[in-house]
């Protein structure tokens, strides 16, 4: 049996059509050279869904290779990713790209996702638990 950190449990996956649809329709898009990442803030995150079409990779073994690399990269980076639902889609150049090029594209997408999360967290107003000090005169 694989160690827990190297598995891809159901809690980390998008499983249902409506979950994919919500991310695809409302998610923020980050485009790489080989892959496109869609991210939607979520409570149970991060969770990953894969949409590798036959248009992007015609043969099953090519689609499976791309999915395997994405899942492995997600497992390695999940602890540092924000709470988001993710859908990753391959672009046609991914079919002929080598594994190293796919890993680099994924690393760049994960980095941009983390940066975007930090920026949006810094920009969002913090709720203050301290009472406001207004003076009435």
N, CA, C and O atoms as CSV, one atom per row, in Angstrom:
chain,resi,resn,atom,element,x,y,z
A,1,UNK,N,N,0.843,-1.194,0.000
A,1,UNK,CA,C,0.000,0.000,0.000
A,1,UNK,C,C,0.874,1.238,0.000
A,1,UNK,O,O,1.885,1.296,0.700
A,2,UNK,N,N,0.481,2.231,-0.790
A,2,UNK,CA,C,1.242,3.474,-0.883
A,2,UNK,C,C,1.091,4.300,0.388
A,2,UNK,O,O,0.040,4.270,1.028
A,3,UNK,N,N,2.145,5.045,0.758
A,3,UNK,CA,C,1.999,5.966,1.886
A,3,UNK,C,C,0.912,6.990,1.579
A,3,UNK,O,O,0.660,7.299,0.415
A,4,UNK,N,N,0.273,7.512,2.613
A,4,UNK,CA,C,-0.849,8.435,2.441
A,4,UNK,C,C,-0.481,9.648,1.596
A,4,UNK,O,O,-1.292,10.091,0.783
A,5,UNK,N,N,0.719,10.196,1.766
A,5,UNK,CA,C,1.088,11.412,1.040
A,5,UNK,C,C,1.260,11.166,-0.453
A,5,UNK,O,O,1.211,12.111,-1.242
A,6,UNK,N,N,1.463,9.905,-0.857
A,6,UNK,CA,C,1.647,9.637,-2.277
A,6,UNK,C,C,0.378,9.112,-2.941
A,6,UNK,O,O,0.411,8.706,-4.102
A,7,UNK,N,N,-0.733,9.117,-2.219
A,7,UNK,CA,C,-2.002,8.685,-2.784
A,7,UNK,C,C,-2.813,9.898,-3.240
A,7,UNK,O,O,-2.476,11.042,-2.935
A,8,UNK,N,N,-3.863,9.626,-3.959
A,8,UNK,CA,C,-4.741,10.685,-4.473
A,8,UNK,C,C,-6.155,10.357,-4.003
A,8,UNK,O,O,-6.960,9.841,-4.780
A,9,UNK,N,N,-6.468,10.652,-2.734
A,9,UNK,CA,C,-7.749,10.230,-2.150
A,9,UNK,C,C,-8.944,10.949,-2.769
A,9,UNK,O,O,-8.799,12.012,-3.374
A,10,UNK,N,N,-10.106,10.364,-2.613
A,10,UNK,CA,C,-11.338,10.928,-3.168
A,10,UNK,C,C,-11.611,12.338,-2.658
A,10,UNK,O,O,-12.185,13.152,-3.382
A,11,UNK,N,N,-11.211,12.641,-1.426
A,11,UNK,CA,C,-11.454,13.977,-0.861
A,11,UNK,C,C,-10.688,15.054,-1.616
A,11,UNK,O,O,-11.026,16.232,-1.511
A,12,UNK,N,N,-9.671,14.678,-2.371
A,12,UNK,CA,C,-8.847,15.623,-3.116
A,12,UNK,C,C,-9.245,15.723,-4.592
A,12,UNK,O,O,-8.563,16.389,-5.371
A,13,UNK,N,N,-10.355,15.058,-4.984
A,13,UNK,CA,C,-10.746,15.024,-6.390
A,13,UNK,C,C,-12.086,15.703,-6.611
A,13,UNK,O,O,-12.958,15.673,-5.743
A,14,UNK,N,N,-12.244,16.311,-7.768
A,14,UNK,CA,C,-13.563,16.716,-8.229
A,14,UNK,C,C,-14.158,15.480,-8.898
A,14,UNK,O,O,-13.541,14.894,-9.788
A,15,UNK,N,N,-15.345,15.087,-8.476
A,15,UNK,CA,C,-15.908,13.828,-8.939
A,15,UNK,C,C,-17.173,13.977,-9.769
A,15,UNK,O,O,-17.465,13.121,-10.603
A,16,UNK,N,N,-17.913,15.029,-9.559
A,16,UNK,CA,C,-19.227,15.151,-10.174
A,16,UNK,C,C,-19.245,16.233,-11.247
A,16,UNK,O,O,-18.522,17.227,-11.173
A,17,UNK,N,N,-20.087,16.010,-12.240
A,17,UNK,CA,C,-20.228,16.959,-13.337
A,17,UNK,C,C,-20.512,18.382,-12.894
A,17,UNK,O,O,-19.882,19.310,-13.402
A,18,UNK,N,N,-21.448,18.590,-11.955
A,18,UNK,CA,C,-21.727,19.966,-11.513
A,18,UNK,C,C,-20.517,20.650,-10.867
A,18,UNK,O,O,-20.380,21.870,-10.955
A,19,UNK,N,N,-19.635,19.870,-10.215
A,19,UNK,CA,C,-18.423,20.458,-9.638
A,19,UNK,C,C,-17.509,20.967,-10.749
A,19,UNK,O,O,-16.982,22.077,-10.667
A,20,UNK,N,N,-17.323,20.153,-11.788
A,20,UNK,CA,C,-16.508,20.570,-12.931
A,20,UNK,C,C,-17.130,21.792,-13.602
A,20,UNK,O,O,-16.436,22.757,-13.921
A,21,UNK,N,N,-18.430,21.740,-13.811
A,21,UNK,CA,C,-19.130,22.815,-14.506
A,21,UNK,C,C,-18.975,24.143,-13.765
A,21,UNK,O,O,-18.749,25.178,-14.391
A,22,UNK,N,N,-19.095,24.119,-12.446
A,22,UNK,CA,C,-18.964,25.344,-11.656
A,22,UNK,C,C,-17.578,25.960,-11.823
A,22,UNK,O,O,-17.450,27.174,-11.978
A,23,UNK,N,N,-16.549,25.129,-11.793
A,23,UNK,CA,C,-15.185,25.636,-11.940
A,23,UNK,C,C,-14.964,26.162,-13.359
A,23,UNK,O,O,-14.375,27.227,-13.539
A,24,UNK,N,N,-15.426,25.435,-14.348
A,24,UNK,CA,C,-15.217,25.841,-15.738
A,24,UNK,C,C,-15.955,27.145,-16.048
A,24,UNK,O,O,-15.423,28.005,-16.751
A,25,UNK,N,N,-17.164,27.295,-15.535
A,25,UNK,CA,C,-17.949,28.499,-15.834
A,25,UNK,C,C,-17.547,29.705,-15.004
A,25,UNK,O,O,-17.609,30.833,-15.493
A,26,UNK,N,N,-17.133,29.492,-13.747
A,26,UNK,CA,C,-16.894,30.620,-12.842
A,26,UNK,C,C,-15.459,30.784,-12.377
A,26,UNK,O,O,-15.138,31.761,-11.701
A,27,UNK,N,N,-14.593,29.846,-12.728
A,27,UNK,CA,C,-13.227,29.866,-12.219
A,27,UNK,C,C,-12.330,30.881,-12.904
A,27,UNK,O,O,-12.599,31.336,-14.015
A,28,UNK,N,N,-11.259,31.218,-12.207
A,28,UNK,CA,C,-10.221,32.093,-12.752
A,28,UNK,C,C,-9.289,31.238,-13.607
A,28,UNK,O,O,-8.886,30.150,-13.196
A,29,UNK,N,N,-8.954,31.728,-14.784
A,29,UNK,CA,C,-8.151,30.975,-15.749
A,29,UNK,C,C,-6.696,31.426,-15.702
A,29,UNK,O,O,-6.400,32.620,-15.755
A,30,UNK,N,N,-5.793,30.453,-15.602
A,30,UNK,CA,C,-4.355,30.686,-15.727
A,30,UNK,C,C,-3.876,29.827,-16.876
A,30,UNK,O,O,-4.045,28.608,-16.848
A,31,UNK,N,N,-3.291,30.426,-17.869
A,31,UNK,CA,C,-2.839,29.669,-19.024
A,31,UNK,C,C,-1.345,29.474,-19.025
A,31,UNK,O,O,-0.586,30.425,-18.839
A,32,UNK,N,N,-0.925,28.259,-19.232
A,32,UNK,CA,C,0.478,27.944,-19.445
A,32,UNK,C,C,0.675,27.614,-20.909
A,32,UNK,O,O,-0.268,27.688,-21.698
A,33,UNK,N,N,1.882,27.254,-21.275
A,33,UNK,CA,C,2.160,26.904,-22.662
A,33,UNK,C,C,1.515,25.581,-23.038
A,33,UNK,O,O,1.066,25.409,-24.171
A,34,UNK,N,N,1.463,24.632,-22.082
A,34,UNK,CA,C,0.968,23.291,-22.360
A,34,UNK,C,C,-0.359,22.971,-21.683
A,34,UNK,O,O,-1.104,22.104,-22.139
A,35,UNK,N,N,-0.648,23.675,-20.592
A,35,UNK,CA,C,-1.820,23.370,-19.779
A,35,UNK,C,C,-2.583,24.641,-19.442
A,35,UNK,O,O,-2.017,25.734,-19.428
A,36,UNK,N,N,-3.868,24.486,-19.173
A,36,UNK,CA,C,-4.705,25.578,-18.685
A,36,UNK,C,C,-5.271,25.163,-17.342
A,36,UNK,O,O,-5.789,24.056,-17.191
A,37,UNK,N,N,-5.171,26.053,-16.367
A,37,UNK,CA,C,-5.676,25.795,-15.028
A,37,UNK,C,C,-6.856,26.719,-14.763
A,37,UNK,O,O,-6.778,27.922,-15.013
A,38,UNK,N,N,-7.937,26.160,-14.262
A,38,UNK,CA,C,-9.096,26.932,-13.828
A,38,UNK,C,C,-9.230,26.729,-12.330
A,38,UNK,O,O,-9.178,25.597,-11.850
A,39,UNK,N,N,-9.403,27.819,-11.583
A,39,UNK,CA,C,-9.462,27.735,-10.128
A,39,UNK,C,C,-10.648,28.517,-9.595
A,39,UNK,O,O,-10.904,29.646,-10.013
A,40,UNK,N,N,-11.364,27.908,-8.673
A,40,UNK,CA,C,-12.519,28.518,-8.042
A,40,UNK,C,C,-12.377,28.348,-6.530
A,40,UNK,O,O,-12.205,27.224,-6.059
A,41,UNK,N,N,-12.444,29.445,-5.750
A,41,UNK,CA,C,-12.322,29.308,-4.299
A,41,UNK,C,C,-13.328,28.297,-3.754
A,41,UNK,O,O,-14.468,28.220,-4.211
A,42,UNK,N,N,-12.882,27.532,-2.774
A,42,UNK,CA,C,-13.716,26.472,-2.209
A,42,UNK,C,C,-13.440,26.323,-0.721
A,42,UNK,O,O,-12.450,26.837,-0.200
A,43,UNK,N,N,-14.325,25.616,-0.057
A,43,UNK,CA,C,-14.154,25.343,1.371
A,43,UNK,C,C,-13.271,24.116,1.556
A,43,UNK,O,O,-12.380,24.112,2.405
A,44,UNK,N,N,-13.514,23.080,0.765
A,44,UNK,CA,C,-12.785,21.821,0.881
A,44,UNK,C,C,-11.626,21.794,-0.090
A,44,UNK,O,O,-11.673,21.029,-1.053
A,45,UNK,N,N,-10.626,22.558,0.102
A,45,UNK,CA,C,-9.632,22.574,-0.953
A,45,UNK,C,C,-8.267,22.171,-0.486
A,45,UNK,O,O,-8.051,21.992,0.713
A,46,UNK,N,N,-7.366,22.029,-1.374
A,46,UNK,CA,C,-7.540,22.029,-2.811
A,46,UNK,C,C,-8.046,20.675,-3.315
A,46,UNK,O,O,-7.707,19.622,-2.775
A,47,UNK,N,N,-8.865,20.737,-4.360
A,47,UNK,CA,C,-9.349,19.521,-5.016
A,47,UNK,C,C,-9.058,19.652,-6.505
A,47,UNK,O,O,-9.104,20.749,-7.062
A,48,UNK,N,N,-8.758,18.525,-7.145
A,48,UNK,CA,C,-8.320,18.531,-8.530
A,48,UNK,C,C,-9.260,17.743,-9.423
A,48,UNK,O,O,-9.703,16.651,-9.068
A,49,UNK,N,N,-9.558,18.302,-10.572
A,49,UNK,CA,C,-10.282,17.607,-11.629
A,49,UNK,C,C,-9.472,17.710,-12.909
A,49,UNK,O,O,-8.839,18.734,-13.167
A,50,UNK,N,N,-9.488,16.664,-13.703
A,50,UNK,CA,C,-8.719,16.634,-14.942
A,50,UNK,C,C,-9.658,16.544,-16.138
A,50,UNK,O,O,-10.611,15.765,-16.136
A,51,UNK,N,N,-9.379,17.347,-17.154
A,51,UNK,CA,C,-10.152,17.316,-18.392
A,51,UNK,C,C,-9.149,17.288,-19.540
A,51,UNK,O,O,-8.777,18.326,-20.087
A,52,UNK,N,N,-8.725,16.088,-19.891
A,52,UNK,CA,C,-7.734,15.909,-20.949
A,52,UNK,C,C,-8.466,15.345,-22.162
A,52,UNK,O,O,-8.815,14.164,-22.191
A,53,UNK,N,N,-8.692,16.178,-23.145
A,53,UNK,CA,C,-9.524,15.782,-24.287
A,53,UNK,C,C,-8.720,15.035,-25.342
A,53,UNK,O,O,-7.490,15.066,-25.359
A,54,UNK,N,N,-9.456,14.365,-26.220
A,54,UNK,CA,C,-8.818,13.683,-27.347
A,54,UNK,C,C,-8.240,14.700,-28.328
A,54,UNK,O,O,-7.305,14.386,-29.066
A,55,UNK,N,N,-8.779,15.892,-28.342
A,55,UNK,CA,C,-8.237,16.943,-29.203
A,55,UNK,C,C,-6.835,17.341,-28.736
A,55,UNK,O,O,-5.960,17.641,-29.549
A,56,UNK,N,N,-6.635,17.340,-27.418
A,56,UNK,CA,C,-5.340,17.715,-26.857
A,56,UNK,C,C,-4.336,16.574,-26.935
A,56,UNK,O,O,-3.144,16.814,-27.127
A,57,UNK,N,N,-4.797,15.342,-26.790
A,57,UNK,CA,C,-3.923,14.174,-26.849
A,57,UNK,C,C,-4.734,13.026,-27.442
A,57,UNK,O,O,-5.600,12.454,-26.780
A,58,UNK,N,N,-4.448,12.706,-28.673
A,58,UNK,CA,C,-5.290,11.771,-29.423
A,58,UNK,C,C,-5.284,10.348,-28.876
A,58,UNK,O,O,-6.319,9.681,-28.892
A,59,UNK,N,N,-4.164,9.880,-28.403
A,59,UNK,CA,C,-4.058,8.484,-27.976
A,59,UNK,C,C,-4.205,8.359,-26.459
A,59,UNK,O,O,-3.765,9.223,-25.700
A,60,UNK,N,N,-4.825,7.277,-26.048
A,60,UNK,CA,C,-5.107,7.070,-24.621
A,60,UNK,C,C,-3.831,7.079,-23.792
A,60,UNK,O,O,-3.816,7.647,-22.700
A,61,UNK,N,N,-2.764,6.465,-24.282
A,61,UNK,CA,C,-1.537,6.414,-23.478
A,61,UNK,C,C,-0.935,7.808,-23.297
A,61,UNK,O,O,-0.271,8.066,-22.293
A,62,UNK,N,N,-1.161,8.714,-24.261
A,62,UNK,CA,C,-0.684,10.093,-24.109
A,62,UNK,C,C,-1.521,10.831,-23.070
A,62,UNK,O,O,-0.977,11.553,-22.234
A,63,UNK,N,N,-2.837,10.654,-23.118
A,63,UNK,CA,C,-3.710,11.282,-22.112
A,63,UNK,C,C,-3.370,10.750,-20.722
A,63,UNK,O,O,-3.302,11.518,-19.763
A,64,UNK,N,N,-3.158,9.455,-20.613
A,64,UNK,CA,C,-2.831,8.858,-19.313
A,64,UNK,C,C,-1.505,9.376,-18.771
A,64,UNK,O,O,-1.388,9.621,-17.570
A,65,UNK,N,N,-0.506,9.548,-19.631
A,65,UNK,CA,C,0.788,10.083,-19.200
A,65,UNK,C,C,0.625,11.499,-18.657
A,65,UNK,O,O,1.178,11.836,-17.610
A,66,UNK,N,N,-0.129,12.316,-19.366
A,66,UNK,CA,C,-0.358,13.699,-18.933
A,66,UNK,C,C,-1.081,13.710,-17.591
A,66,UNK,O,O,-0.699,14.454,-16.687
A,67,UNK,N,N,-2.125,12.887,-17.454
A,67,UNK,CA,C,-2.880,12.837,-16.190
A,67,UNK,C,C,-2.000,12.348,-15.046
A,67,UNK,O,O,-2.070,12.876,-13.936
A,68,UNK,N,N,-1.179,11.350,-15.308
A,68,UNK,CA,C,-0.294,10.813,-14.266
A,68,UNK,C,C,0.665,11.893,-13.771
A,68,UNK,O,O,0.874,12.032,-12.566
A,69,UNK,N,N,1.246,12.656,-14.692
A,69,UNK,CA,C,2.168,13.728,-14.308
A,69,UNK,C,C,1.456,14.831,-13.523
A,69,UNK,O,O,1.999,15.350,-12.547
A,70,UNK,N,N,0.246,15.187,-13.946
A,70,UNK,CA,C,-0.508,16.226,-13.243
A,70,UNK,C,C,-0.840,15.763,-11.824
A,70,UNK,O,O,-0.658,16.517,-10.868
A,71,UNK,N,N,-1.328,14.523,-11.682
A,71,UNK,CA,C,-1.671,14.018,-10.345
A,71,UNK,C,C,-0.456,13.996,-9.427
A,71,UNK,O,O,-0.551,14.367,-8.258
A,72,UNK,N,N,0.682,13.562,-9.953
A,72,UNK,CA,C,1.897,13.509,-9.138
A,72,UNK,C,C,2.318,14.907,-8.692
A,72,UNK,O,O,2.670,15.112,-7.530
A,73,UNK,N,N,2.282,15.858,-9.608
A,73,UNK,CA,C,2.639,17.230,-9.262
A,73,UNK,C,C,1.657,17.806,-8.241
A,73,UNK,O,O,2.067,18.504,-7.313
A,74,UNK,N,N,0.376,17.522,-8.407
A,74,UNK,CA,C,-0.635,17.994,-7.460
A,74,UNK,C,C,-0.374,17.416,-6.070
A,74,UNK,O,O,-0.443,18.140,-5.077
A,75,UNK,N,N,-0.079,16.130,-5.992
A,75,UNK,CA,C,0.215,15.508,-4.683
A,75,UNK,C,C,1.388,16.191,-4.011
A,75,UNK,O,O,1.362,16.426,-2.803
A,76,UNK,N,N,2.411,16.511,-4.779
A,76,UNK,CA,C,3.609,17.136,-4.210
A,76,UNK,C,C,3.367,18.577,-3.774
A,76,UNK,O,O,4.057,19.076,-2.885
A,77,UNK,N,N,2.405,19.247,-4.383
A,77,UNK,CA,C,2.180,20.669,-4.104
A,77,UNK,C,C,0.906,20.966,-3.320
A,77,UNK,O,O,0.693,22.112,-2.926
A,78,UNK,N,N,0.061,19.980,-3.085
A,78,UNK,CA,C,-1.250,20.214,-2.468
A,78,UNK,C,C,-1.156,20.917,-1.123
A,78,UNK,O,O,-2.006,21.750,-0.808
A,79,UNK,N,N,-0.154,20.606,-0.334
A,79,UNK,CA,C,-0.038,21.194,1.006
A,79,UNK,C,C,0.188,22.703,0.951
A,79,UNK,O,O,-0.128,23.410,1.908
A,80,UNK,N,N,0.726,23.197,-0.146
A,80,UNK,CA,C,1.025,24.629,-0.240
A,80,UNK,C,C,0.016,25.400,-1.091
A,80,UNK,O,O,0.138,26.615,-1.245
A,81,UNK,N,N,-0.975,24.706,-1.643
A,81,UNK,CA,C,-1.965,25.370,-2.481
A,81,UNK,C,C,-3.114,25.909,-1.644
A,81,UNK,O,O,-3.438,25.345,-0.599
A,82,UNK,N,N,-3.736,27.001,-2.094
A,82,UNK,CA,C,-4.891,27.546,-1.373
A,82,UNK,C,C,-6.102,26.629,-1.499
A,82,UNK,O,O,-6.090,25.681,-2.284
A,83,UNK,N,N,-7.137,26.910,-0.731
A,83,UNK,CA,C,-8.377,26.126,-0.769
A,83,UNK,C,C,-9.163,26.501,-2.019
A,83,UNK,O,O,-9.937,27.458,-2.021
A,84,UNK,N,N,-8.953,25.734,-3.076
A,84,UNK,CA,C,-9.614,25.982,-4.352
A,84,UNK,C,C,-9.990,24.658,-4.995
A,84,UNK,O,O,-9.377,23.623,-4.734
A,85,UNK,N,N,-11.011,24.713,-5.839
A,85,UNK,CA,C,-11.317,23.598,-6.723
A,85,UNK,C,C,-10.606,23.910,-8.035
A,85,UNK,O,O,-10.712,25.020,-8.556
A,86,UNK,N,N,-9.883,22.931,-8.564
A,86,UNK,CA,C,-9.074,23.117,-9.761
A,86,UNK,C,C,-9.523,22.185,-10.872
A,86,UNK,O,O,-9.880,21.033,-10.622
A,87,UNK,N,N,-9.505,22.678,-12.079
A,87,UNK,CA,C,-9.657,21.828,-13.262
A,87,UNK,C,C,-8.468,22.142,-14.149
A,87,UNK,O,O,-8.228,23.297,-14.502
A,88,UNK,N,N,-7.730,21.108,-14.502
A,88,UNK,CA,C,-6.596,21.261,-15.408
A,88,UNK,C,C,-6.953,20.652,-16.748
A,88,UNK,O,O,-7.455,19.531,-16.831
A,89,UNK,N,N,-6.681,21.420,-17.804
A,89,UNK,CA,C,-6.945,20.966,-19.160
A,89,UNK,C,C,-5.650,21.039,-19.951
A,89,UNK,O,O,-4.848,21.954,-19.763
A,90,UNK,N,N,-5.449,20.065,-20.842
A,90,UNK,CA,C,-4.248,20.048,-21.675
A,90,UNK,C,C,-4.515,20.789,-22.976
A,90,UNK,O,O,-5.629,20.775,-23.501
A,91,UNK,N,N,-3.482,21.429,-23.482
A,91,UNK,CA,C,-3.518,22.047,-24.805
A,91,UNK,C,C,-2.838,21.077,-25.780
A,91,UNK,O,O,-2.041,20.240,-25.356
A,92,UNK,N,N,-3.137,21.177,-27.059
A,92,UNK,CA,C,-2.548,20.228,-28.023
A,92,UNK,C,C,-1.025,20.077,-27.962
A,92,UNK,O,O,-0.542,18.964,-28.168
A,93,UNK,N,N,-0.235,21.132,-27.692
A,93,UNK,CA,C,1.220,20.916,-27.622
A,93,UNK,C,C,1.655,19.967,-26.491
A,93,UNK,O,O,2.772,19.450,-26.517
A,94,UNK,N,N,0.787,19.739,-25.508
A,94,UNK,CA,C,1.132,18.832,-24.410
A,94,UNK,C,C,1.336,17.409,-24.899
A,94,UNK,O,O,2.091,16.641,-24.303
A,95,UNK,N,N,0.666,17.062,-25.978
A,95,UNK,CA,C,0.750,15.701,-26.523
A,95,UNK,C,C,2.185,15.328,-26.879
A,95,UNK,O,O,2.605,14.197,-26.633
A,96,UNK,N,N,2.936,16.251,-27.447
A,96,UNK,CA,C,4.301,15.942,-27.878
A,96,UNK,C,C,5.361,16.445,-26.906
A,96,UNK,O,O,6.550,16.194,-27.106
A,97,UNK,N,N,4.947,17.151,-25.860
A,97,UNK,CA,C,5.911,17.679,-24.889
A,97,UNK,C,C,6.475,16.545,-24.043
A,97,UNK,O,O,5.785,15.569,-23.750
A,98,UNK,N,N,7.735,16.689,-23.658
A,98,UNK,CA,C,8.320,15.679,-22.775
A,98,UNK,C,C,7.883,15.930,-21.333
A,98,UNK,O,O,7.321,16.978,-21.016
A,99,UNK,N,N,8.149,14.963,-20.476
A,99,UNK,CA,C,7.697,15.040,-19.085
A,99,UNK,C,C,8.263,16.255,-18.359
A,99,UNK,O,O,7.564,16.885,-17.565
A,100,UNK,N,N,9.519,16.586,-18.626
A,100,UNK,CA,C,10.147,17.728,-17.957
A,100,UNK,C,C,9.446,19.034,-18.321
A,100,UNK,O,O,9.249,19.890,-17.459
A,101,UNK,N,N,9.075,19.190,-19.571
A,101,UNK,CA,C,8.369,20.406,-20.000
A,101,UNK,C,C,7.003,20.500,-19.314
A,101,UNK,O,O,6.590,21.585,-18.904
A,102,UNK,N,N,6.306,19.375,-19.188
A,102,UNK,CA,C,5.017,19.376,-18.486
A,102,UNK,C,C,5.197,19.735,-17.021
A,102,UNK,O,O,4.410,20.507,-16.474
A,103,UNK,N,N,6.226,19.186,-16.376
A,103,UNK,CA,C,6.484,19.506,-14.960
A,103,UNK,C,C,6.775,20.993,-14.772
A,103,UNK,O,O,6.289,21.611,-13.826
A,104,UNK,N,N,7.568,21.561,-15.675
A,104,UNK,CA,C,7.888,22.992,-15.576
A,104,UNK,C,C,6.635,23.845,-15.735
A,104,UNK,O,O,6.448,24.820,-15.008
A,105,UNK,N,N,5.780,23.480,-16.682
A,105,UNK,CA,C,4.537,24.220,-16.895
A,105,UNK,C,C,3.654,24.126,-15.651
A,105,UNK,O,O,3.066,25.121,-15.229
A,106,UNK,N,N,3.562,22.931,-15.065
A,106,UNK,CA,C,2.770,22.752,-13.844
A,106,UNK,C,C,3.340,23.574,-12.697
A,106,UNK,O,O,2.589,24.236,-11.979
A,107,UNK,N,N,4.662,23.541,-12.515
A,107,UNK,CA,C,5.286,24.314,-11.431
A,107,UNK,C,C,4.980,25.801,-11.583
A,107,UNK,O,O,4.727,26.491,-10.596
A,108,UNK,N,N,5.003,26.286,-12.810
A,108,UNK,CA,C,4.698,27.695,-13.057
A,108,UNK,C,C,3.232,27.997,-12.719
A,108,UNK,O,O,2.937,29.034,-12.126
A,109,UNK,N,N,2.320,27.104,-13.092
A,109,UNK,CA,C,0.905,27.307,-12.778
A,109,UNK,C,C,0.658,27.279,-11.274
A,109,UNK,O,O,-0.094,28.106,-10.759
A,110,UNK,N,N,1.281,26.340,-10.561
A,110,UNK,CA,C,1.118,26.285,-9.098
A,110,UNK,C,C,1.644,27.576,-8.462
A,110,UNK,O,O,1.023,28.122,-7.550
A,111,UNK,N,N,2.791,28.059,-8.947
A,111,UNK,CA,C,3.379,29.285,-8.396
A,111,UNK,C,C,2.440,30.478,-8.609
A,111,UNK,O,O,2.233,31.279,-7.698
A,112,UNK,N,N,1.876,30.592,-9.817
A,112,UNK,CA,C,0.944,31.698,-10.090
A,112,UNK,C,C,-0.317,31.602,-9.239
A,112,UNK,O,O,-0.851,32.618,-8.793
A,113,UNK,N,N,-0.788,30.381,-9.016
A,113,UNK,CA,C,-1.977,30.180,-8.182
A,113,UNK,C,C,-1.703,30.625,-6.741
A,113,UNK,O,O,-2.539,31.281,-6.119
A,114,UNK,N,N,-0.530,30.267,-6.219
A,114,UNK,CA,C,-0.160,30.698,-4.853
A,114,UNK,C,C,-0.045,32.218,-4.771
A,114,UNK,O,O,-0.536,32.825,-3.819
A,115,UNK,N,N,0.599,32.836,-5.762
A,115,UNK,CA,C,0.758,34.289,-5.770
A,115,UNK,C,C,-0.589,34.985,-5.841
A,115,UNK,O,O,-0.822,35.966,-5.134
A,116,UNK,N,N,-1.473,34.489,-6.685
A,116,UNK,CA,C,-2.807,35.077,-6.814
A,116,UNK,C,C,-3.559,34.976,-5.498
A,116,UNK,O,O,-4.277,35.901,-5.117
A,117,UNK,N,N,-3.400,33.870,-4.811
A,117,UNK,CA,C,-4.065,33.680,-3.527
A,117,UNK,C,C,-3.525,34.664,-2.489
A,117,UNK,O,O,-4.288,35.243,-1.716
A,118,UNK,N,N,-2.208,34.845,-2.479
A,118,UNK,CA,C,-1.605,35.796,-1.528
A,118,UNK,C,C,-2.078,37.214,-1.813
A,118,UNK,O,O,-2.390,37.962,-0.886
A,119,UNK,N,N,-2.132,37.585,-3.072
A,119,UNK,CA,C,-2.561,38.941,-3.447
A,119,UNK,C,C,-4.019,39.154,-3.061
A,119,UNK,O,O,-4.365,40.193,-2.500
A,120,UNK,N,N,-4.875,38.180,-3.357
A,120,UNK,CA,C,-6.294,38.358,-3.038
A,120,UNK,C,C,-6.524,38.344,-1.531
A,120,UNK,O,O,-7.419,39.032,-1.041
A,121,UNK,N,N,-5.734,37.573,-0.788
A,121,UNK,CA,C,-5.860,37.576,0.673
A,121,UNK,C,C,-5.383,38.897,1.254
A,121,UNK,O,O,-5.968,39.387,2.220
A,122,UNK,N,N,-4.343,39.479,0.693
A,122,UNK,CA,C,-3.831,40.758,1.179
A,122,UNK,C,C,-4.789,41.894,0.840
A,122,UNK,O,O,-4.886,42.868,1.586
A,123,UNK,N,N,-5.490,41.776,-0.274
A,123,UNK,CA,C,-6.396,42.837,-0.707
A,123,UNK,C,C,-7.751,42.780,-0.020
A,123,UNK,O,O,-8.441,43.796,0.077
A,124,UNK,N,N,-8.138,41.608,0.455
A,124,UNK,CA,C,-9.458,41.492,1.085
A,124,UNK,C,C,-9.438,42.141,2.454
A,124,UNK,O,O,-8.468,42.001,3.199
A,125,UNK,N,N,-10.504,42.851,2.789
A,125,UNK,CA,C,-10.538,43.519,4.092
A,125,UNK,C,C,-10.635,42.498,5.213
A,125,UNK,O,O,-11.386,41.527,5.129
A,126,UNK,N,N,-9.882,42.730,6.233
A,126,UNK,CA,C,-9.887,41.847,7.404
A,126,UNK,C,C,-10.983,42.321,8.358
A,126,UNK,O,O,-11.172,43.520,8.564
A,127,UNK,N,N,-11.682,41.378,8.921
A,127,UNK,CA,C,-12.689,41.766,9.913
A,127,UNK,C,C,-11.980,41.981,11.245
A,127,UNK,O,O,-11.220,41.127,11.702
A,128,UNK,N,N,-12.222,43.063,11.824
A,128,UNK,CA,C,-11.563,43.410,13.078
A,128,UNK,C,C,-12.470,43.018,14.245
A,128,UNK,O,O,-13.655,43.349,14.281
A,129,UNK,N,N,-11.876,42.309,15.185
A,129,UNK,CA,C,-12.653,41.892,16.352
A,129,UNK,C,C,-12.632,42.959,17.440
A,129,UNK,O,O,-13.416,42.898,18.387
A,130,UNK,N,N,-11.732,43.940,17.304
A,130,UNK,CA,C,-11.663,45.009,18.288
A,130,UNK,C,C,-12.767,46.024,18.006
A,130,UNK,O,O,-13.036,46.352,16.850
A,131,UNK,N,N,-13.400,46.515,19.058
A,131,UNK,CA,C,-14.470,47.503,18.845
A,131,UNK,C,C,-13.879,48.794,18.298
A,131,UNK,O,O,-12.762,49.181,18.642
A,132,UNK,N,N,-14.642,49.444,17.450
A,132,UNK,CA,C,-14.158,50.700,16.887
A,132,UNK,C,C,-14.237,51.782,17.941
A,132,UNK,O,O,-15.155,51.806,18.761
A,133,UNK,N,N,-13.285,52.659,17.910
A,133,UNK,CA,C,-13.240,53.726,18.910
A,133,UNK,C,C,-13.760,55.006,18.295
A,133,UNK,O,O,-12.992,55.824,17.789
A,134,UNK,N,N,-15.048,55.171,18.343
A,134,UNK,CA,C,-15.628,56.409,17.835
A,134,UNK,C,C,-16.031,57.259,19.029
A,134,UNK,O,O,-16.573,56.757,20.014
A,135,UNK,N,N,-15.766,58.522,18.928
A,135,UNK,CA,C,-16.109,59.417,20.026
A,135,UNK,C,C,-17.307,60.239,19.635
A,135,UNK,O,O,-17.373,60.787,18.535
A,136,UNK,N,N,-18.242,60.320,20.531
A,136,UNK,CA,C,-19.401,61.165,20.258
A,136,UNK,C,C,-19.287,62.377,21.162
A,136,UNK,O,O,-18.950,62.247,22.339
A,137,UNK,N,N,-19.550,63.493,20.650
A,137,UNK,CA,C,-19.301,64.702,21.408
A,137,UNK,C,C,-20.388,65.563,21.570
A,137,UNK,O,O,-20.256,66.611,22.202
